[in-house]
């Protein structure tokens, strides 16, 4: 009888331990499964980081407006501001940023040719019309013979400026030339005998204008905005946005234009929401690309 009781008791203890062990194993499996599930969930919701270099105005401001929209789409945008036109392409080439937003198409093409950059235009966003500013005259017609016209020393801007002056009837360029690459040597008619000064850094042109230097200065809208000028009201003449090839673009390394986060960035910047922001904030000084 005692042997029987001992056997029953032993069996009971064995089964109890087995049950406890099985329960603990299941708890461990469940805990591990929950941890894995949480890790997978965290991994799925982790935002994609996108670093974009941009000029302060208006590019960085437009990107800031797009920041919250991109966050909703799972993209964490980091904006790196630049004050010049050289470094944004250099750091893009060095893979320190994912994209840049500061340059128009002819400038991008000129940079690719000069430095061998393997970049592509991922999408056009806006146009910044160049304005002709003058402290002394209220119209182009008032400009006197021999007027001193101050312009950027950036060669890619020369074709743009000269095309604008031709459009306004101040000069005439050679027939058959590519207007975006025109130079001062391509002027064949200059009725007012305008004198061109093309040795000023683009960012210094607003200061030149405010100092009253020359008879007129041609200033890109982004530099005018940055200096507190109103590119829609202050100029005596403004470049036409129609059929304008000088669209500011998102530039990326070749192949990156197919990255989902880059495509999403361009889609957001080309959206009606961002176009409405540009129109409201800049009042014609910056124009969404069509």
C-alpha positions in Angstrom: 0.0 0.0 0.0 2.8 2.4 0.9 4.6 1.5 -2.3 1.5 2.3 -4.3 1.0 5.7 -2.5 4.7 6.5 -3.2 4.3 5.7 -6.9 1.1 7.8 -7.2 2.8 10.7 -5.4 5.9 10.5 -7.6 3.8 10.4 -10.8 1.8 13.5 -9.6 5.0 15.5 -9.0 6.4 14.5 -12.4 3.2 15.6 -14.2 3.0 18.8 -12.2 6.6 19.7 -13.1 6.0 18.9 -16.7 2.9 21.1 -16.8 4.8 23.9 -15.2 7.7 23.5 -17.6 5.3 23.5 -20.5 3.5 26.5 -19.3 6.8 28.4 -18.8 7.9 27.4 -22.3 4.7 28.7 -23.7 5.0 31.9 -21.8 8.6 32.3 -23.1 7.4 31.6 -26.6 4.6 34.1 -26.3 6.9 36.7 -24.8 9.5 36.1 -27.6 6.7 36.3 -30.2 5.4 39.6 -28.7 8.9 41.0 -28.7 9.5 40.0 -32.3 6.1 41.4 -33.3 6.9 44.7 -31.6 10.3 44.8 -33.3 8.7 44.1 -36.7 6.1 46.8 -36.0 8.8 49.3 -35.0 10.8 48.4 -38.1 7.8 48.9 -40.3 6.9 52.3 -38.9 10.5 53.6 -38.8 10.5 56.7 -41.1 12.8 56.9 -44.1 15.3 59.7 -43.7 15.9 62.1 -46.6 18.6 64.8 -46.6 18.1 67.6 -49.0 20.4 70.6 -49.5 18.7 73.9 -50.4 19.1 77.6 -50.7 17.6 79.5 -47.8 15.0 81.4 -49.9 12.7 80.2 -51.3 13.8 76.6 -51.5 14.3 75.8 -47.8 11.0 77.6 -47.0 9.1 75.5 -49.5 10.7 72.3 -48.2 9.7 73.3 -44.6 6.1 73.6 -45.8 6.4 70.1 -47.3 8.0 68.6 -44.2 4.8 67.7 -42.4 3.2 66.2 -45.5 6.2 64.0 -46.1 6.2 62.9 -42.4 2.6 61.6 -42.9 4.0 59.6 -45.8 6.8 58.1 -43.6 9.6 60.3 -44.7 11.7 62.3 -42.2 13.1 65.3 -44.1 16.3 67.0 -43.1 17.0 70.3 -44.8 20.6 71.4 -45.1 20.8 75.2 -46.0 23.5 76.5 -48.4 24.5 80.1 -49.1 26.3 79.5 -52.4 25.8 77.7 -55.7 28.9 75.4 -55.7 28.7 73.4 -52.5 25.2 71.9 -52.9 26.4 70.0 -56.0 29.7 69.0 -54.5 28.2 67.5 -51.4 25.6 65.7 -53.5 28.3 64.2 -55.6 30.1 63.2 -52.4 27.0 61.4 -51.2 26.6 63.7 -48.1 23.1 64.5 -49.1 20.4 62.7 -51.0 19.2 65.5 -53.2 19.5 69.3 -53.7 17.0 72.0 -54.5 18.5 75.3 -55.6 19.3 75.3 -59.3 17.6 75.7 -62.6 18.0 73.3 -65.5 20.6 75.2 -67.6 22.8 75.7 -64.5 22.5 72.0 -63.7 23.6 71.1 -67.2 26.5 73.5 -67.1 27.7 72.1 -63.8 27.5 68.5 -65.1 29.5 69.5 -68.1 32.1 71.4 -66.1 32.6 69.0 -63.2 31.5 65.7 -64.8 28.7 65.2 -62.3 26.4 62.2 -63.0 23.2 64.0 -61.9 19.7 64.0 -63.2 16.7 66.3 -62.9 14.1 64.4 -60.8 11.4 67.0 -61.3 10.8 70.7 -61.8 9.2 72.7 -58.9 9.2 76.4 -59.5 10.4 79.4 -61.5 12.1 82.5 -60.0 11.7 85.3 -62.6 14.7 87.7 -62.9 13.8 91.3 -62.4 15.4 94.6 -63.7 15.8 97.0 -60.8 16.6 100.7 -60.9 16.9 103.4 -58.3 16.8 106.2 -61.0 14.3 105.0 -63.6 10.8 103.8 -63.5 10.7 102.0 -66.9 13.0 100.4 -69.5 12.1 103.3 -71.9 13.6 105.8 -69.5 17.0 104.1 -69.5 19.4 106.6 -71.2 21.9 105.9 -73.9 25.0 104.3 -72.5 23.2 103.1 -69.4 25.3 100.9 -67.1 23.6 97.5 -66.6 25.0 95.4 -63.8 24.5 91.6 -64.0 25.6 88.4 -62.5 29.1 86.9 -63.1 27.5 83.5 -63.3 28.0 82.4 -66.9 24.9 80.1 -67.0 22.8 83.2 -66.1 24.1 85.3 -69.0 22.0 83.6 -71.7 19.0 84.0 -69.5 19.6 87.7 -68.9 20.4 88.5 -72.5 17.3 86.6 -73.7 15.2 88.6 -71.3 16.7 91.9 -72.5 16.1 90.8 -76.1 12.5 90.0 -75.2 12.1 93.5 -73.7 13.5 95.0 -77.0 16.7 96.4 -75.5 19.1 94.3 -77.6 19.1 91.7 -80.4 21.1 88.4 -80.4 22.6 86.5 -83.3 20.2 84.4 -85.3 20.2 80.7 -84.7 22.1 80.6 -81.4 21.1 78.6 -78.4 19.7 81.4 -76.2 20.4 79.7 -72.9 24.1 79.7 -73.7 24.3 83.2 -75.3 27.1 85.5 -74.2 27.7 89.3 -74.5 29.6 88.6 -77.7 26.4 87.3 -79.3 24.8 90.8 -79.1 24.4 92.2 -82.7 22.2 95.1 -82.0 22.3 97.5 -79.0 20.4 100.6 -79.9 20.9 102.3 -76.5 24.6 101.4 -76.4 24.0 99.8 -73.1 27.2 99.1 -71.1 27.3 95.7 -69.3 29.1 95.0 -66.1 29.2 91.2 -65.6 31.6 90.8 -62.7 29.3 90.8 -59.6 28.5 87.8 -57.4 24.8 87.0 -57.7 24.3 87.3 -54.0 25.7 90.8 -53.9 23.4 92.2 -56.6 20.7 93.4 -54.1 23.5 95.4 -52.3 24.6 96.9 -55.6 21.1 98.0 -56.3 20.5 99.4 -52.8 23.8 101.3 -53.1 22.4 102.9 -56.3 25.3 101.6 -58.4 24.8 101.6 -62.1 21.6 102.5 -63.9 20.0 99.1 -63.5 20.7 95.7 -62.0 19.4 92.3 -62.9 18.6 90.3 -59.8 17.3 86.7 -59.5 14.1 86.5 -57.3 15.7 84.3 -54.6 18.4 86.8 -53.9 15.9 89.7 -54.0 13.7 87.9 -51.5 16.6 87.1 -49.2 17.5 90.8 -49.2 14.0 91.9 -48.3 13.1 93.2 -51.8 9.7 92.4 -53.4 10.5 90.8 -56.8 6.9 91.2 -57.9 6.7 95.0 -57.2 10.1 96.5 -57.0 11.6 95.8 -60.5 10.9 98.0 -63.5 10.6 94.9 -65.6 10.2 91.2 -64.9 11.2 88.1 -66.9 8.2 86.3 -68.5 7.4 82.9 -66.9 5.9 81.6 -70.2 8.0 78.9 -72.0 10.7 79.6 -69.4 13.4 76.9 -69.4 14.8 78.1 -66.1 12.8 75.9 -63.8 14.3 75.1 -60.4 14.6 71.4 -59.9 15.2 68.6 -57.5 18.6 67.2 -58.6 19.8 63.7 -57.6 22.6 61.3 -58.5 21.8 59.3 -61.5 19.6 56.3 -60.6 18.3 57.8 -57.4 15.4 59.4 -59.3 13.7 55.9 -59.0 13.9 55.8 -55.2 10.4 55.8 -53.7 11.3 58.6 -51.2 12.7 60.8 -54.0 9.6 60.3 -56.1 7.4 61.1 -53.1 9.4 64.2 -52.4 8.8 65.5 -56.0 5.1 64.5 -56.0 4.6 66.5 -52.8 6.5 69.5 -54.0 4.5 69.5 -57.3 1.2 69.1 -55.4 -1.6 71.7 -55.5 -1.1 72.2 -51.8 2.5 73.3 -52.2 1.6 75.4 -55.3 -1.0 77.2 -53.3 1.6 77.9 -50.6 4.0 79.3 -53.1 1.4 81.5 -54.7 0.1 82.8 -51.4 3.5 83.4 -49.8 5.5 84.9 -52.7 2.7 86.7 -54.6 4.2 86.1 -58.1 7.9 86.5 -57.0 8.1 82.7 -57.2 5.9 80.8 -59.6 5.0 77.0 -59.5 6.2 75.2 -62.5 3.5 73.8 -64.8 
